Amino acid sequence: MPSLTIKKLPTKIHQRLKRSAAAHRRSINSEAIECLEKALVSAPFDPEEFLARVRARRERNRHIYLTERDLRAAKNWGRK
């Protein structure tokens, strides 16, 4: 498996990586790999695709109507 050495890593970045690793209960190496995967593997954001999905969802749910009364009841549900 390939390895990577990072030279001249800024102290602030190292500290943030170390804190993040501790929060996720991972080693610094595993946390660095996770960060790289998120940055490099995730699909780029396409606003047109996003808007198309929103429009499709609105179309599927066009028969659902919420009134002010419905929203207030949902907000207060379970409160005494």
N, C-alpha and C positions, 0 to 999 in steps of 0.2 A: 504494500500500500504506500502511495507517495506521502511524503512529509513536506512540511513548509516551515521555514524559519522566518520570523518577522523581525527585522532589524530596526532599531531606532523607534520602537513603539512609544508614543507619548505616554508619560506617566498617568495623565488623566484618563486616557483610553484604557490603560492596563487596570487602573483602579475600578473603572466602571465595569469592565469585563469580569473582574474578580468578584465584585458585589453581585453582579447578575448571575454568575456561576453559583455563588453561595445561595442566592435566593431560589435558584432552580435545582439546587442539590446536584450540581454537575461539576466536573473538573473544569479548569480554565480552558483546556484544550477542547473538551466537548462543547463548551459554551461558544468558543470561537467557531467551531465547525457549524453549530446551529445558526449562529449569526450569519455566517457566509452562505449557508443554504437558503436562509430566508431572503437574503439580499440578491442572490444569483439565480435561484431556482424559481422563485415566484414569477408569475406572469406579469408583464407590465400592465398598468392600468389603462384601459381603453374607454374613454368617456362615452363614445358612441355605443359601444356594447353595453355599458352600464345603463345608459338611458333606454336602450331597447328592452333590457330586462325589466326596468321600472315600468315602462309603458305596457309591456305584456302582463305584468302583475296587476296593474291597474285595470286592464281590460278583463282579466279573469275575475276580479273582485268588484266589478262595477255595480253589481246588484247589492252590495253591502253599504248601508247608509248608517252613519252614526250621528246622533243628534247631541246637542250640548247636554241634555239630560242623561243620555246613555254614557257619555264620557264622565260626567260627574258621579253617576252611580258606580261605574267601574273604579274610579279613583277612591271613592269612599267605602267600597266593599271591604268588609272585614274590620272596619274601624268602629269604635264604640263612641 
